[in-house]
Every structure is written in C-alpha cells, then in structure tokens.
Amino acid sequence: MAMMQEFKEFAMKGNVVDLAVGVIIGGAFGKIVDSLVADIIMPPIGKLFGGLDFANYYIALNGQDPHLSLAEAKKLGAVFAYGNFATILLNFIILAFVIFQMVRLMNKARNVNTKEAAAEAAAAPAPTPEDIVLLREIRDSLKK
C-alpha cells in the first residue's frame, strides 16, 4: 500500500501532469503540422518537380520501375527515399520553428511579469530595521 500511495503522490505532482498535457497537445500539434506540410506545402513543390507527390520521390537501388509509388518500390527492395526524408525534415523544421516562437513568447511574458514584480518591489521602500529605529531614537534623545 505504501508503494501505491507513493506512486499516487508522484503521478499527481504538477510537473508530471503538465508533462502529460504537453505530450498530448504536442502529438495533436504534430498531426496538424504533418497535414500542413503534406496537404498544403508539398503539393505545390511537387507540382514544380513534375506533378508527383514529393514524398514518393526515390532512387531505386534494386532496379525497381521508377514510376512505382514509394510503398510499392519498398516492397520490391531497397530504395533511397529522399523525397520522404525531405518531407519529414520540413515537418521538423516547421514544428521546431513554431515551438521556438511559443517558447520565446512565454519567456517574454515571464520577463514582463518579473519586471513588473521588480518594479513594484522597488517602488515600495523596505521598512527600516528595528535596531536603526532604536538608534535614531537614542540619537534624538541625546540631542535634547
């Protein structure tokens, strides 16, 4: 029972829950980026290179017919799938750029909040320590 209680405490910590939410949102966001690249960006690029799906561009290493789709060519032997690699690389670059922008915005928001808190702390003077107050009272009484 102690191990179950310890596991429950671990699983309910904020960092674990935040990580789980991040992974779920990241997976969904990854699908959006995949669709953006595969359905929006790569078709015009493929049109420029002859009208084929760019992800299906490959170099046959076992003498496959170059007009086969990538999946069919892979069934017949090894292929150098440079088009699929380029598509996945573009997915990664877009995803990394978007995440970079999100982190930048979060850091700016965090810095603004930190600067505001520092300005508030600087605006309110710190209370005078009690020993200084006592020394001032002694000084004032000696002057009299």
C-alpha positions in Angstrom: 0.0 0.0 0.0 2.9 2.4 0.7 4.2 2.0 -2.8 0.7 2.8 -4.3 0.5 5.9 -2.1 4.0 7.0 -3.2 3.1 6.4 -6.9 -0.1 8.4 -6.4 1.8 11.3 -5.0 4.3 11.1 -7.8 1.7 10.9 -10.5 -0.3 13.8 -9.1 2.6 16.2 -8.9 2.2 19.3 -11.1 5.2 18.5 -13.3 4.0 15.1 -14.3 0.5 16.3 -15.2 2.0 19.2 -17.1 4.3 16.9 -19.0 1.3 14.6 -19.9 -0.7 17.5 -21.1 2.3 18.8 -23.1 2.8 15.4 -24.7 -0.9 15.1 -25.7 -1.0 18.6 -27.2 2.3 18.0 -28.9 1.1 14.9 -30.5 -2.0 16.6 -31.8 0.0 19.6 -32.9 2.4 17.3 -34.7 -0.5 15.9 -36.7 -1.5 19.4 -37.7 2.0 20.2 -38.9 2.1 16.9 -40.8 -1.1 17.8 -42.5 0.1 21.3 -43.3 3.3 20.0 -44.9 1.7 17.1 -46.7 -1.5 18.8 -47.8 -0.6 22.5 -48.2 3.1 23.0 -48.7 4.3 19.9 -50.5 1.7 19.7 -53.4 2.9 23.0 -54.9 6.5 21.9 -54.5 5.6 18.5 -56.1 3.9 20.3 -59.0 7.1 22.2 -59.6 9.0 18.9 -59.8 6.7 17.2 -62.3 3.4 16.8 -60.6 4.2 13.8 -58.4 3.8 13.6 -54.6 7.2 14.8 -53.5 7.2 12.2 -50.7 7.2 9.5 -53.3 10.5 10.6 -54.9 13.1 8.0 -54.5 16.1 6.4 -56.2 15.6 2.7 -56.8 18.5 0.6 -55.5 17.3 -2.8 -56.8 16.3 -1.8 -60.3 12.6 -1.1 -59.5 10.5 0.7 -62.0 10.8 4.5 -61.3 7.1 5.0 -61.9 6.0 2.9 -58.9 4.9 4.6 -55.7 7.4 4.6 -52.8 5.4 1.9 -50.9 5.4 -0.4 -53.9 9.1 0.2 -54.6 9.9 -0.6 -51.0 8.1 -3.9 -51.3 10.4 -4.8 -54.2 13.6 -3.9 -52.4 15.7 -1.1 -51.0 15.2 2.5 -52.1 16.8 5.8 -51.4 13.7 7.8 -50.3 15.0 11.3 -50.5 11.5 12.9 -51.1 10.0 11.3 -48.0 13.1 12.4 -46.0 12.7 16.0 -47.3 9.0 16.0 -46.3 9.8 14.8 -42.8 12.6 17.2 -42.5 10.3 20.1 -43.5 7.8 18.9 -40.9 10.5 19.0 -38.2 11.7 22.5 -39.2 8.2 23.9 -39.2 7.4 22.2 -35.8 10.7 23.4 -34.3 10.2 26.9 -35.5 6.6 27.1 -34.1 7.8 25.7 -30.7 10.7 28.2 -30.7 8.2 31.0 -31.2 6.0 29.7 -28.4 8.9 29.5 -26.0 10.0 33.0 -27.0 6.6 34.4 -26.3 6.4 32.5 -22.9 9.8 33.9 -21.9 8.8 37.4 -22.9 5.6 37.0 -20.8 7.6 35.7 -17.9 10.1 38.5 -18.2 7.3 41.1 -18.3 5.8 39.6 -15.1 9.2 39.5 -13.5 10.0 43.2 -14.4 6.6 44.3 -13.1 7.2 42.5 -9.8 10.7 44.0 -9.6 9.2 47.5 -10.3 6.6 47.0 -7.5 9.3 45.9 -5.1 11.5 48.9 -5.9 8.5 51.3 -5.6 7.7 50.2 -2.1 10.6 51.2 0.2 11.7 48.5 2.6 10.8 49.0 6.2 13.5 50.4 8.4 15.0 47.7 10.7 14.1 48.0 14.4 17.7 48.5 15.6 18.1 51.5 13.3 14.9 53.0 14.6 16.1 52.5 18.2 19.5 54.1 17.4 17.7 57.1 15.8 15.5 57.5 19.0 18.7 57.4 21.1 20.3 60.0 18.9 17.3 62.2 19.1 17.0 61.9 22.9 20.7 62.7 23.3 20.3 65.9 21.1 17.6 67.1 23.5 
